[in-house]
Amino acid sequence: MPPAKKILVLGSTGSIGINTLNVIRNFPGKFKISALTVNKRIDLLEPQIEEFNPQVVVVKEEKPAEELRKKIKGKCEVLSGIEGLISAAVNSDYDILLGAMVGFAGLVPTLEAIKRGKRIALANKETLVVAGELVNDLCRKHKAEIIPVDSEHSAIYQCLTGENSDEVEKLILTASGGPFLEKEKSYFKNVSVEEALDHPNWKMGNKITIDSASMMNKGLEVIEARWLFGLPADKIEVVIHPQSIIHSMVQFVDGSIKAQLGLPDMKLPIQYALSFPERLKNGYSRTSLPEIRNLTFL
């Protein structure tokens, strides 16, 4: 058996980070945690340290970092601040960086991992939204690869594997429409945060869930797709698909469309990004089209 791939998880206590650890837990001989980073949730990080035994952890805020150092008493190195994030990316022993931090903060450590020629399993879309050209230039220079973890971009990546990029006519990103799909404009005068956070299909962090409710997330995904796949915005289409079973599609110059289907479960694109080009057998729930019955598009 080949050695386990070593993983650095940026953002191990968010929804993507927790799902990543669930995937790694399912394949103990395939993957090993080398480093974990969090913003401040040391209450969630401490049991992760006990279970996965990382060499290094980073707590972005200094006060909880100091508290964690006292609690774990030398079980691993505890770094803090942006300097700690950079140090983990520059000095840790890992094969894949899983970028799951929310917002701009994940950019700098991701750039450092690219400079080391690492695989980037990218769930942090802001990295490409704010610095797509720079990221692509560095990937070419250092022979690093980005495999997207966003379900839509993972779907497109899977549909494009083995295909000639010159034969792509357009990309079709799907969007669930979120909790407000059928609402009239007048409804929005009194919308609550709780309603916006009640996504019908996905369990995600608060920021992404709110961005999904407002459709802002889909705008960011169009920008991300432009940098990931090298197509201009006028060749990227968005279609509302309330069931979230078709995660995205690619249309080719002959009129054929390839789609990637699956239940809305983030473990699938995470596993794909970590194991590519291998597909690993798992025990996740399977998609039953007769049970789903209808796939609709708006």
C-alpha positions as CSV (number, residue, x, y, z in Angstrom):
1,M,0.0,0.0,0.0
2,P,1.4,3.5,-0.8
3,P,2.1,5.8,2.1
4,A,-0.8,7.9,3.5
5,K,-1.2,11.3,1.9
6,K,-0.5,14.0,4.6
7,I,-3.1,16.7,4.8
8,L,-3.0,20.3,6.2
9,V,-6.5,21.5,6.9
10,L,-7.0,25.3,6.9
11,G,-10.2,25.7,8.9
12,S,-10.8,22.4,10.7
13,T,-13.7,23.4,12.8
14,G,-16.0,24.8,10.1
15,S,-18.5,22.6,8.2
16,I,-16.0,21.8,5.4
17,G,-13.2,21.1,7.8
18,I,-15.4,18.8,9.9
19,N,-16.5,16.9,6.8
20,T,-12.9,16.6,5.7
21,L,-12.1,15.0,9.0
22,N,-15.1,12.7,8.5
23,V,-13.6,11.6,5.2
24,I,-10.1,11.1,6.6
25,R,-11.7,9.1,9.5
26,N,-13.2,6.7,6.9
27,F,-9.8,6.0,5.2
28,P,-7.2,5.7,8.0
29,G,-4.6,4.1,5.8
30,K,-5.1,6.6,2.9
31,F,-4.8,9.9,4.7
32,K,-3.1,11.4,7.7
33,I,-3.5,14.8,9.3
34,S,-0.2,16.7,9.6
35,A,-1.6,20.2,10.6
36,L,-4.9,21.8,11.6
37,T,-5.8,25.5,11.8
38,V,-8.8,27.3,13.4
39,N,-9.8,30.9,14.1
40,K,-10.6,30.5,17.8
41,R,-12.7,27.4,18.5
42,I,-10.2,25.5,20.7
43,D,-13.1,23.6,22.3
44,L,-13.5,21.8,19.0
45,L,-9.8,21.7,18.1
46,E,-8.7,20.0,21.3
47,P,-10.6,16.7,20.6
48,Q,-9.3,16.8,17.0
49,I,-5.8,17.0,18.3
50,E,-6.5,14.0,20.6
51,E,-7.9,11.9,17.7
52,F,-5.6,12.9,14.7
53,N,-2.3,13.7,16.5
54,P,-1.2,16.6,14.2
55,Q,2.4,17.8,14.4
56,V,1.3,21.4,14.3
57,V,-1.9,23.4,15.0
58,V,-2.6,27.1,14.4
59,V,-5.1,29.2,16.3
60,K,-5.5,32.5,14.6
61,E,-6.3,34.5,17.8
62,E,-3.5,34.7,20.3
63,K,-5.5,34.5,23.5
64,P,-7.2,31.1,22.8
65,A,-3.8,29.9,21.3
66,E,-2.1,30.5,24.7
67,E,-5.0,28.8,26.5
68,L,-4.7,25.8,24.2
69,R,-0.9,25.5,24.9
70,K,-1.6,25.2,28.6
71,K,-4.3,22.6,28.0
72,I,-2.5,20.2,25.7
73,K,0.9,20.4,27.4
74,G,3.2,19.8,24.5
75,K,1.2,17.3,22.5
76,C,1.9,19.3,19.4
77,E,3.3,22.7,18.4
78,V,0.7,25.5,18.8
79,L,1.2,28.6,16.5
80,S,-0.9,31.7,16.3
81,G,-1.8,34.6,14.0
82,I,-1.2,35.0,10.3
83,E,2.5,34.3,11.0
84,G,1.4,30.9,12.3
85,L,-0.7,30.2,9.3
86,I,2.2,31.0,7.0
87,S,4.6,29.0,9.0
88,A,2.3,25.9,8.9
89,A,2.0,26.3,5.1
90,V,5.8,26.9,4.6
91,N,7.3,24.4,7.1
92,S,4.8,21.6,7.8
93,D,5.2,18.2,6.2
94,Y,2.1,17.7,4.0
95,D,1.1,16.6,0.5
96,I,-2.3,18.4,0.2
97,L,-3.6,21.7,1.6
98,L,-7.3,21.6,2.2
99,G,-8.4,25.3,2.1
100,A,-11.6,25.7,4.0
101,M,-11.1,29.0,5.8
102,V,-13.9,31.5,5.3
103,G,-13.0,34.7,3.5
104,F,-9.7,36.4,2.5
105,A,-7.6,34.9,5.4
106,G,-6.9,31.7,3.6
107,L,-5.2,33.3,0.6
108,V,-1.7,33.8,1.9
109,P,-1.1,30.3,3.3
110,T,-2.6,28.9,0.1
111,L,-0.1,30.9,-2.0
112,E,2.7,29.5,0.2
113,A,1.5,26.0,-0.4
114,I,1.4,26.6,-4.2
115,K,5.0,27.8,-4.1
116,R,5.9,24.4,-2.6
117,G,4.2,22.7,-5.5
118,K,1.5,21.1,-3.3
119,R,-2.0,20.0,-4.3
120,I,-4.6,22.5,-3.2
121,A,-8.1,21.1,-2.4
122,L,-9.8,24.4,-2.6
123,A,-13.1,25.1,-0.8
124,N,-12.2,28.8,-0.1
125,K,-13.6,30.5,-3.3
126,E,-12.4,33.9,-2.1
127,T,-8.9,32.8,-2.9
128,L,-9.7,32.8,-6.6
129,V,-12.2,35.7,-6.5
130,V,-9.6,38.1,-5.2
131,A,-6.4,36.6,-6.7
132,G,-7.3,34.2,-9.5
133,E,-4.7,35.5,-12.0
134,L,-1.9,35.4,-9.4
135,V,-2.9,32.0,-8.2
136,N,-2.9,30.6,-11.7
137,D,0.4,32.1,-12.6
138,L,2.0,30.6,-9.4
139,C,0.4,27.2,-10.1
140,R,2.0,27.1,-13.6
141,K,5.4,28.3,-12.3
142,H,5.6,25.8,-9.4
143,K,3.6,22.9,-11.0
144,A,1.0,23.0,-8.2
145,E,-2.5,21.7,-8.9
146,I,-5.9,23.0,-7.7
147,I,-8.8,20.5,-7.4
148,P,-12.0,22.3,-6.4
149,V,-14.1,21.3,-3.4
150,D,-17.1,23.5,-4.1
151,S,-19.7,21.0,-5.2
152,E,-20.4,22.9,-8.5
153,H,-16.8,23.3,-9.4
154,S,-16.0,19.7,-8.4
155,A,-18.8,18.6,-10.8
156,I,-17.3,20.6,-13.7
157,Y,-13.8,19.3,-12.9
158,Q,-15.1,15.7,-13.0
159,C,-17.0,16.4,-16.3
160,L,-13.9,17.9,-17.9
161,T,-11.5,15.1,-16.9
162,G,-10.4,13.3,-20.0
163,E,-11.9,16.0,-22.3
164,N,-10.3,18.5,-24.7
165,S,-10.8,22.0,-23.2
166,D,-11.0,23.4,-26.7
167,E,-14.2,21.5,-27.3
168,V,-16.0,23.1,-24.4
169,E,-18.9,25.3,-25.4
170,K,-20.1,26.5,-22.0
171,L,-20.2,25.6,-18.3
172,I,-23.5,25.3,-16.6
173,L,-23.4,26.0,-12.8
174,T,-26.5,24.9,-10.9
175,A,-28.0,26.8,-8.0
176,S,-30.7,25.5,-5.6
177,G,-32.3,28.9,-5.3
178,G,-32.1,28.7,-1.5
179,P,-34.9,29.2,1.0
180,F,-36.5,32.1,-0.9
181,L,-36.9,30.6,-4.3
182,E,-40.7,30.9,-4.6
183,K,-41.1,34.1,-2.6
184,E,-42.5,37.4,-4.0
185,K,-40.3,40.5,-3.7
186,S,-42.6,42.0,-1.1
187,Y,-41.8,39.1,1.2
188,F,-38.2,40.3,1.7
189,K,-39.3,43.4,3.7
190,N,-39.5,41.3,6.9
191,V,-37.1,38.4,6.3
192,S,-35.3,37.1,9.4
193,V,-31.8,35.8,9.7
194,E,-33.2,32.5,10.8
195,E,-35.2,32.1,7.6
196,A,-32.1,33.0,5.5
197,L,-30.1,30.3,7.4
198,D,-32.7,27.6,6.7
199,H,-31.3,26.2,3.5
200,P,-33.5,23.5,2.0
201,N,-30.8,21.1,0.9
202,W,-27.3,21.9,2.3
203,K,-25.8,22.2,5.8
204,M,-23.1,24.8,5.5
205,G,-21.5,27.5,7.6
206,N,-23.5,30.7,8.3
207,K,-21.7,33.0,5.9
208,I,-22.0,30.6,2.9
209,T,-25.7,29.9,3.8
210,I,-26.5,33.6,3.9
211,D,-24.6,34.2,0.6
212,S,-26.6,31.3,-0.9
213,A,-29.9,32.8,0.3
214,S,-29.1,36.1,-1.4
215,M,-27.6,34.3,-4.5
216,M,-24.3,36.3,-3.9
217,N,-22.6,32.9,-3.6
218,K,-23.4,32.1,-7.2
219,G,-21.9,35.3,-8.4
220,L,-18.6,34.4,-6.6
221,E,-18.8,30.9,-8.1
222,V,-19.0,32.3,-11.6
223,I,-15.8,34.3,-10.9
224,E,-14.2,31.2,-9.4
225,A,-15.2,29.1,-12.4
226,R,-13.7,31.7,-14.8
227,W,-10.2,31.3,-13.1
228,L,-10.4,27.6,-12.5
229,F,-11.4,26.6,-16.0
230,G,-10.1,29.5,-18.1
231,L,-13.4,30.4,-19.8
232,P,-14.8,33.9,-20.1
233,A,-17.9,34.8,-18.1
234,D,-20.2,34.8,-21.2
235,K,-19.5,31.0,-21.5
236,I,-20.6,30.4,-17.9
237,E,-24.3,30.0,-17.3
238,V,-26.3,29.6,-14.1
239,V,-29.5,27.5,-13.9
240,I,-31.8,27.1,-10.9
241,H,-32.1,23.4,-10.0
242,P,-34.0,23.2,-6.7
243,Q,-33.2,19.5,-5.9
244,S,-29.4,20.0,-5.8
245,I,-28.8,16.6,-7.4
246,I,-27.1,17.7,-10.6
247,H,-24.2,19.7,-9.2
248,S,-23.2,21.3,-12.5
249,M,-22.8,20.5,-16.2
250,V,-20.5,21.0,-19.2
251,Q,-21.8,21.6,-22.7
252,F,-19.5,20.7,-25.6
253,V,-19.3,22.0,-29.1
254,D,-21.2,19.0,-30.6
255,G,-24.2,19.9,-28.3
256,S,-23.6,17.0,-25.8
257,I,-24.0,17.8,-22.1
258,K,-22.2,16.0,-19.3
259,A,-23.5,16.3,-15.8
260,Q,-22.3,15.1,-12.4
261,L,-25.1,13.9,-10.1
262,G,-25.1,13.0,-6.4
263,L,-26.9,13.6,-3.1
264,P,-26.1,17.0,-1.5
265,D,-23.2,15.8,0.7
266,M,-20.0,17.7,0.9
267,K,-18.0,14.5,1.7
268,L,-18.2,13.5,-1.9
269,P,-16.3,16.5,-3.5
270,I,-13.9,16.5,-0.5
271,Q,-13.1,12.8,-1.0
272,Y,-12.7,13.3,-4.7
273,A,-10.2,16.2,-4.3
274,L,-8.1,14.3,-1.7
275,S,-8.0,10.9,-3.6
276,F,-7.9,12.1,-7.3
277,P,-7.3,10.4,-9.7
278,E,-8.4,7.4,-7.6
279,R,-12.0,6.9,-6.7
280,L,-12.4,5.3,-3.3
281,K,-15.3,3.0,-2.3
282,N,-17.3,4.4,0.6
283,G,-20.4,3.8,2.5
284,Y,-22.2,7.1,1.9
285,S,-25.9,7.2,0.9
286,R,-26.5,6.4,-2.7
287,T,-28.5,8.5,-5.2
288,S,-31.8,6.7,-6.1
289,L,-33.3,8.4,-9.2
290,P,-36.7,6.6,-8.9
291,E,-37.0,8.0,-5.3
292,I,-36.1,11.5,-6.4
293,R,-38.5,11.2,-9.4
294,N,-38.2,14.8,-10.7
295,L,-35.3,17.0,-11.6
296,T,-36.5,20.5,-12.5
297,F,-34.8,23.6,-13.9
298,L,-35.7,27.3,-13.9
